[in-house]
Amino acid sequence: MKAYQPKIEALLIKSRRRKEVFAGLPVGQKQAWVGGVDLTDWLGESGGVRLMKGVRDPAGAFSITLSDRPHKHTLDTLAALIEPMDVIEFRMAHDPSEYAKSNNGKLPIVMRGLVSDVRRSVTMGADGRPSRTVTVTGQDWGKLLQILRIIYLNNVALGDNILTTYKFFEKHSDGRPKQKPVADFIADVLKGFLNPYLADLAGQNSGGNTIGTTVGAMTAEVTAKGLVNPFGVSSWPGGSLHQMLSFFGDVGPFNELYTEDREDDVCLVLRPNPFELPNGAMIQSGVKRRPYSVVAKWQPGDVPDLTISDAEVVAENLGRSDAGVANVFWVTSKAWALNIDGTMRLAAQDGQSENYLLLDYLNSKASVFGIRQMEVESNLGDPRLLGGDGQKESDVSTDKITYRDWIGERRAILAQQNQDNSVFEQGSFRLRGNERLRAGMYLTVTRGDFQPRYYVTRVEHEYSPFRGFFTTAHVERGTGYILRQQRANISAWALETNQRGIK
């Protein structure tokens, strides 16, 4: 029997070199020490780490509980050393020996987090013995997309009166207030807003002796298609960068937006929802499911499919519901088609526009589920319309492109993503700790030849010293029910309740 010894590393990296605690109140010489700190040494019996990342959340989150022992340099509690906006780099592995000859011998990166709250707790137990802990919580790089905001006030760094003069496109889009691909739009946001902030944050600790990673630039990986309309941006009421990118990136009904921690950087990912039909066909282009491999060279749009055995499953809770069933689908596009929606609704009554009524579709029949409507708004434009203004005659496309075609395609995607919701499973798995499992992956659980597949929307890692390392995967679009209905011989139930015992 193989004995596992899970391992974790939590490295604190000071974001700024503090010299004063208030104007005219300098910090002591020992408190001014700014070197990196390996927090792993402070994980005791009462300590632990919890990490959470999801593709539907604005930011991932972490919580680390440490023993309240003094640091050898400051001679004071860690609560006096750690402060908001410091960086903690988390690495972990259930079987560290797997990385002895790969990844330069380092444990794989799981999260880079920014501290939000530092709390010290001192309690007296029933036995009269004191208990002292320091709990640090925060979010991953997605926090930056929430705290940086567009504000419409003169001289505000992220505003500049873009409401009426298209300053956003003029300042961060080469001075041209024209439609542009969403990939270029996000690149402009990172270049103009987020990365300059990161550079300034890192510069505040110049000269510090740090370990692990530093606060570096965020990269982008965009495989979603569509155009951003400058008129839509100019009329946007303001808010966080995450809200803006989500709104103009069609995040939710069509695309996903999340940050992914990689060995060399933190990447902002905007990609089409990687959903499949019950037969395994991918609904949208720009994403492709591939079997997971440690040595694989992943390409933009690749969706890893991690396969595990049922021996790694501690508990599972799965079910099906009619909550997401719909059979009438409609997509509006106010940013691009101000007066067309009403016309298209009228045309649909006469069959001149596809309205995607699936009242007789097998898994969403109106005679079974009733009439259920799903209506969403799309803010991305048809990429085939790029460069439609100011072109030379020879460059103008001769293809007949109507915006009705693009909206029809969006309705088709919306329908295909939701027409089979009644047969897909959703729920959670509690697993033996698995650092390879990330949100945004597929998970295949094998029980003999019964191998249902699930899309993972959120992953929670829990590490407790002397107790273990566990992973919880929140899943949806599971194919368990679909595969059960197709079995002709041995039942899936028999495979799940195999009672042969240990040989």
C-alpha positions in Angstrom: 0.0 0.0 0.0 1.4 3.4 -1.0 1.6 6.0 1.8 1.0 9.6 0.6 2.6 12.5 2.3 0.9 15.7 0.9 3.0 18.8 1.0 2.2 22.5 0.8 4.2 25.7 0.5 2.8 29.1 1.3 5.2 31.9 0.6 4.5 35.5 1.7 5.8 38.3 -0.5 5.7 41.8 0.8 4.1 44.2 -1.7 5.6 47.4 -0.3 8.6 48.4 1.7 6.9 50.3 4.6 9.0 53.0 6.3 6.2 54.8 8.1 3.1 53.7 9.8 1.7 57.3 9.6 3.3 60.5 8.3 6.0 61.3 10.8 5.7 57.9 12.6 8.5 55.7 11.4 8.4 51.9 11.9 11.0 50.2 14.0 14.2 48.8 12.4 13.0 45.2 12.8 9.5 46.0 11.5 11.0 47.5 8.4 12.4 44.1 7.4 10.8 43.1 4.1 12.2 39.7 3.2 10.0 36.9 1.9 8.5 34.6 4.6 7.8 30.8 4.2 4.5 30.6 6.1 4.6 26.8 6.0 6.6 26.9 9.2 3.7 28.4 11.0 1.1 25.7 10.0 0.4 23.8 13.2 -2.2 21.4 14.5 -4.9 24.1 14.6 -3.8 25.6 11.2 -4.8 24.9 7.7 -5.3 26.2 4.2 -8.4 26.5 2.1 -8.3 27.6 -1.6 -11.3 28.2 -3.9 -11.4 29.1 -7.6 -14.3 29.1 -10.0 -15.0 30.1 -13.5 -18.3 31.8 -12.5 -16.8 33.9 -9.6 -15.2 37.4 -10.0 -12.2 36.2 -8.0 -10.9 33.1 -6.3 -10.4 33.2 -2.5 -8.1 31.8 0.1 -7.9 31.4 3.9 -4.8 30.3 5.8 -4.7 29.8 9.6 -1.3 30.0 11.3 0.1 29.4 14.7 0.7 32.7 16.5 4.4 32.4 17.1 6.9 35.3 16.7 9.0 35.8 13.6 12.7 35.5 14.1 13.5 38.8 12.6 10.7 41.0 13.8 10.3 39.1 17.1 6.6 39.8 16.9 3.5 38.1 15.7 2.9 37.5 12.0 -0.2 39.7 12.4 2.2 42.6 12.7 4.1 41.7 9.6 1.4 40.7 7.1 -0.8 43.5 5.7 -3.5 44.0 3.0 -2.2 43.7 -0.6 0.7 41.5 0.3 1.1 38.5 -1.9 0.9 34.8 -0.8 2.0 32.1 -3.3 0.4 28.7 -2.7 2.0 25.5 -4.0 0.8 22.0 -3.1 0.8 18.3 -4.1 -0.8 15.2 -2.9 2.3 13.2 -4.0 5.3 15.5 -4.1 7.6 12.7 -5.5 5.8 13.1 -8.8 7.5 16.5 -9.2 11.0 15.6 -8.1 12.2 15.4 -11.8 9.8 18.0 -13.3 8.9 21.6 -12.8 12.4 22.2 -11.6 11.7 20.2 -8.5 9.1 22.8 -7.4 5.5 21.9 -6.3 2.9 23.1 -8.9 1.5 26.6 -8.4 -2.2 26.5 -7.3 -2.9 30.1 -6.5 -1.3 33.6 -6.1 -3.4 35.6 -3.7 -3.6 39.2 -2.5 -4.2 39.6 1.3 -7.4 41.3 2.2 -7.8 40.7 5.9 -5.4 39.8 8.8 -7.0 38.6 12.0 -5.4 37.5 15.3 -7.4 35.3 17.7 -6.5 34.6 21.3 -8.8 32.3 23.3 -8.6 30.4 26.6 -9.5 26.7 26.4 -11.5 24.7 29.0 -8.3 23.2 30.2 -6.9 26.7 31.0 -4.5 26.6 28.1 -4.4 29.6 25.7 -4.8 29.2 22.0 -3.4 31.8 19.6 -3.9 31.9 15.9 -3.5 34.3 13.0 -6.0 33.9 10.1 -5.2 35.6 6.7 -7.9 35.8 4.0 -7.8 37.3 0.5 -8.5 36.8 -3.2 -6.5 35.9 -6.2 -5.6 38.3 -9.1 -9.3 38.6 -9.9 -9.4 41.0 -6.9 -7.6 43.6 -9.1 -10.4 43.5 -11.6 -12.8 44.3 -8.8 -11.0 47.1 -7.0 -10.0 49.0 -10.2 -13.1 50.9 -11.4 -14.2 53.2 -14.2 -15.4 56.4 -12.6 -16.8 59.4 -14.5 -15.1 62.3 -12.8 -12.5 64.8 -14.2 -8.9 63.7 -13.6 -9.9 60.2 -12.3 -7.3 57.8 -13.7 -9.9 55.2 -14.8 -12.6 57.6 -16.1 -11.5 60.7 -18.1 -15.1 61.5 -19.1 -15.4 58.6 -21.5 -19.2 58.9 -21.4 -19.5 61.5 -24.2 -16.2 61.7 -25.9 -15.1 58.0 -26.3 -12.1 58.7 -24.2 -11.7 55.1 -23.5 -11.1 54.2 -27.1 -9.2 57.3 -27.8 -6.8 56.9 -24.9 -6.4 53.1 -24.9 -7.3 52.1 -28.5 -4.8 54.0 -30.7 -7.1 57.0 -30.8 -9.7 55.4 -33.0 -13.3 55.2 -31.7 -14.2 52.2 -33.9 -15.4 48.7 -33.3 -12.6 46.3 -32.5 -12.2 42.5 -31.7 -12.8 41.6 -28.1 -9.3 40.2 -27.8 -7.9 43.6 -28.7 -10.3 45.3 -26.3 -9.1 43.2 -23.4 -5.4 43.7 -24.3 -6.1 47.4 -24.2 -7.6 47.1 -20.7 -4.7 45.2 -19.4 -2.1 47.5 -21.1 -3.9 50.8 -20.1 -5.2 50.0 -16.7 -4.3 46.8 -14.9 -0.6 46.2 -15.7 0.5 49.8 -15.0 -1.1 49.4 -11.5 0.8 46.1 -11.0 4.0 47.7 -12.0 3.5 50.5 -9.6 2.6 48.1 -6.8 5.7 46.0 -7.4 7.9 49.1 -7.5 6.9 50.0 -3.9 9.0 47.1 -2.7 12.1 47.9 -4.8 15.2 46.7 -3.0 13.3 44.2 -0.9 14.7 40.6 -0.5 11.7 38.5 -1.7 11.3 34.9 -2.5 9.0 33.1 -5.0 7.2 35.1 -7.6 6.9 38.9 -7.8 3.9 41.1 -8.7 4.2 41.0 -12.5 2.1 41.7 -15.5 -1.1 39.8 -16.2 -1.4 38.2 -19.6 -4.5 37.5 -21.6 -5.8 34.4 -23.5 -8.9 35.3 -25.6 -10.5 32.7 -27.9 -14.0 34.2 -27.7 -15.1 35.9 -31.0 -17.0 39.2 -31.5 -16.6 42.9 -31.8 -16.9 45.6 -29.0 -18.9 48.6 -30.0 -17.4 52.0 -29.0 -21.0 53.5 -28.7 -21.8 50.8 -26.1 -18.6 51.5 -24.1 -19.2 55.2 -24.2 -22.7 54.8 -22.7 -21.7 52.2 -20.1 -22.6 53.6 -16.6 -19.3 52.7 -14.9 -18.2 50.1 -12.4 -15.3 47.7 -11.9 -13.1 46.3 -14.7 -14.6 42.9 -14.1 -18.1 44.2 -14.6 -17.1 46.0 -17.8 -15.3 43.0 -19.3 -18.2 40.7 -18.3 -20.8 43.0 -19.9 -19.0 43.6 -23.2 -17.6 40.0 -23.3 -21.0 38.3 -23.2 -19.9 36.5 -20.0 -22.5 34.1 -18.7 -24.8 33.1 -21.5 -22.0 32.6 -24.1 -18.5 33.1 -22.6 -16.4 32.5 -19.5 -14.1 35.1 -17.8 -11.6 34.0 -15.1 -8.0 34.2 -14.0 -5.8 31.2 -14.2 -2.6 30.8 -12.2 0.2 29.4 -14.3 3.8 28.7 -13.5 5.2 31.8 -15.2 2.3 34.2 -14.9 -1.4 34.9 -14.1 -3.5 34.7 -17.2 -6.9 36.4 -17.8 -9.0 33.9 -19.9 -12.0 34.8 -22.0 -13.3 31.8 -23.9 -16.6 30.4 -25.2 -18.5 28.2 -22.8 -16.9 24.8 -23.3 -20.3 22.9 -23.3 -21.0 19.7 -25.2 -24.1 18.1 -26.5 -25.2 14.8 -25.0 -23.4 13.0 -27.9 -20.1 14.7 -27.0 -20.0 17.3 -29.8 -18.7 20.8 -28.7 -21.4 23.5 -29.2 -19.1 26.5 -29.8 -15.9 26.8 -31.7 -12.8 28.3 -30.0 -12.7 25.5 -27.4 -11.7 21.9 -27.6 -11.7 19.1 -24.9 -8.4 17.2 -24.7 -7.2 14.4 -22.4 -5.2 15.8 -19.5 -1.4 15.3 -19.6 1.3 16.7 -17.3 3.6 17.2 -20.3 1.0 18.4 -22.8 1.6 21.7 -24.6 -1.7 23.3 -24.1 -3.0 25.6 -26.8 -5.4 28.5 -26.3 -8.9 27.1 -26.1 -7.9 23.7 -25.0 -10.0 22.3 -22.1 -8.2 19.5 -20.2 -10.1 16.4 -19.3 -8.7 14.8 -16.2 -9.5 11.2 -15.6 -9.5 9.7 -12.1 -10.6 6.3 -10.7 -13.5 5.9 -8.2 -10.9 5.0 -5.6 -10.1 8.7 -5.3 -13.7 9.6 -4.6 -14.5 10.2 -0.9 -18.1 11.3 -1.4 -20.4 12.4 -4.2 -23.7 14.3 -4.4 -25.3 14.4 -7.9 -28.8 15.1 -9.2 -30.9 16.4 -12.1 -33.4 19.2 -12.2 -35.9 21.0 -14.5 -34.7 24.3 -13.1 -32.8 25.2 -16.2 -35.2 23.8 -18.8 -36.3 26.2 -21.6 -38.0 25.8 -24.9 -38.4 29.4 -26.2 -35.1 31.2 -26.8 -34.5 34.8 -27.7 -31.4 37.1 -27.8 -31.4 40.9 -27.9 -28.6 43.2 -28.9 -29.2 46.8 -27.9 -25.5 47.7 -28.3 -25.6 46.8 -32.0 -29.2 46.7 -33.1 -31.1 49.6 -31.5 -34.3 49.2 -33.4 -34.1 45.8 -34.9 -35.3 43.6 -32.0 -39.0 44.6 -32.3 -38.8 44.1 -36.1 -37.3 40.7 -35.6 -39.9 39.6 -33.2 -42.6 40.6 -35.7 -40.8 38.8 -38.5 -40.5 35.7 -36.3 -44.3 35.4 -36.1 -44.4 35.1 -39.9 -41.6 32.6 -40.1 -39.2 35.2 -41.6 -36.7 34.9 -38.7 -35.7 31.8 -36.8 -37.2 32.1 -33.4 -36.0 28.8 -32.0 -39.2 27.4 -30.6 -38.3 23.9 -29.2 -41.7 23.1 -28.0 -41.5 19.5 -29.3 -37.9 18.8 -28.5 -37.4 15.6 -26.6 -35.8 17.0 -23.5 -37.7 20.2 -23.2 -41.2 19.4 -24.5 -43.8 22.0 -23.7 -46.3 19.1 -23.2 -44.1 17.9 -20.3 -42.4 21.1 -18.9 -44.8 23.8 -20.0 -43.7 26.8 -22.0 -40.5 28.3 -20.6 -38.7 31.2 -22.1 -35.0 32.1 -21.8 -34.0 35.6 -23.0 -30.5 37.1 -22.8 -28.7 40.1 -24.1 -25.6 39.9 -26.3 -23.2 42.9 -26.4 -20.6 41.4 -28.8 -21.0 42.2 -32.5 -20.5 40.0 -35.6 -16.7 39.7 -36.2 -17.5 39.6 -39.9 -18.5 43.3 -39.8 -15.0 44.4 -38.7 -13.7 47.3 -40.8 -17.0 48.0 -42.4 -16.4 51.8 -42.4 -13.7 53.7 -44.2 -12.5 50.9 -46.4 -11.3 51.1 -49.9 -13.8 49.8 -52.5 -11.4 46.9 -53.3 -11.3 45.8 -49.6 -15.1 45.8 -49.0 -16.4 42.3 -48.7 -18.9 41.2 -51.3 -20.5 38.7 -48.9 -24.0 39.4 -47.9 -23.8 39.9 -44.1 -26.8 40.9 -42.0 -26.8 41.3 -38.3 -29.8 39.1 -38.2 -27.6 36.1 -39.1 -25.3 36.8 -36.1 -28.2 37.1 -33.7 -29.7 33.9 -35.2 -26.4 32.1 -34.5 -26.4 33.4 -30.9 -29.9 32.1 -30.4 -28.8 28.7 -31.8 -26.0 28.5 -29.3 -28.2 29.5 -26.4 -30.7 26.8 -27.4 -28.1 24.1 -27.7 -26.6 25.0 -24.4 -29.9 24.7 -22.5 -32.2 22.3 -24.5 -30.9 19.2 -22.6 -30.6 20.6 -19.1 -33.1 18.0 -17.8 -30.7 15.1 -18.6 -27.4 16.5 -17.4 -26.3 16.0 -13.8 -25.0 18.6 -11.4 -23.6 18.4 -7.9 -20.2 17.9 -6.3 -17.4 15.4 -5.6 -15.2 15.3 -2.6 -11.9 13.7 -3.6 -8.5 12.7 -2.4 -6.5 15.9 -2.7 -5.7 16.5 -6.4 -3.7 19.7 -7.2 -4.1 19.0 -11.0 -7.8 19.6 -10.9 -8.7 23.2 -11.8 -11.9 25.0 -12.4 -12.7 25.1 -16.1 -11.6 21.5 -16.7 -13.6 18.3 -17.4 -13.5 15.5 -14.9 -14.0 11.9 -15.9 -14.6 9.4 -13.1 -14.0 5.7 -14.1 -15.8 2.7 -12.7 -14.9 -0.1 -15.0 -16.3 0.8 -18.4 -18.8 3.3 -16.8 -17.0 6.6 -17.3 -19.3 9.7 -16.9 -17.8 13.1 -17.6 -18.5 16.4 -15.8 -17.6 20.0 -16.3 -15.9 21.5 -13.3 -17.1 25.1 -12.4 -15.4 25.4 -9.0 -12.6 23.7 -7.1 -11.9 23.9 -3.4 -8.6 22.6 -1.9 -8.4 21.9 1.8 -5.1 21.2 3.5 -4.9 20.4 7.2 -1.6 19.4 8.8 -1.6 15.9 10.2 -5.1 15.4 8.9 -5.0 15.4 5.1 -5.4 17.1 1.8 -8.9 17.0 0.1 -10.4 18.5 -3.0 -14.0 19.4 -3.6 -15.2 19.7 -7.2 -18.5 21.4 -8.1 -19.7 20.1 -11.4 -22.4 20.4 -14.0 -23.4 18.9 -17.3 -22.6 15.4 -16.1 -23.3 12.5 -18.4 -24.0 9.9 -15.7 -27.7 9.6 -16.4 -27.1 9.7 -20.2 -24.7 6.8 -20.0 -26.9 4.8 -17.6 -29.7 4.9 -20.1 -27.5 3.4 -22.8 -26.2 0.4 -20.9 -27.4 -2.9 -22.1 -25.5 -5.4 -19.9 -24.1 -4.9 -16.4 -25.7 -2.0 -14.6 -23.8 1.0 -13.4 -25.2 0.4 -10.0 -23.4 -3.0 -9.8 -20.1 -1.3 -10.6 -20.7 1.4 -8.0 -21.6 -1.2 -5.2 -18.9 -3.7 -6.0 -18.4 -5.6 -2.7 -15.6 -8.0 -3.5 -13.5 -6.5 -0.8 -9.7 -5.9 -0.6 -7.6 -8.6 -2.1 
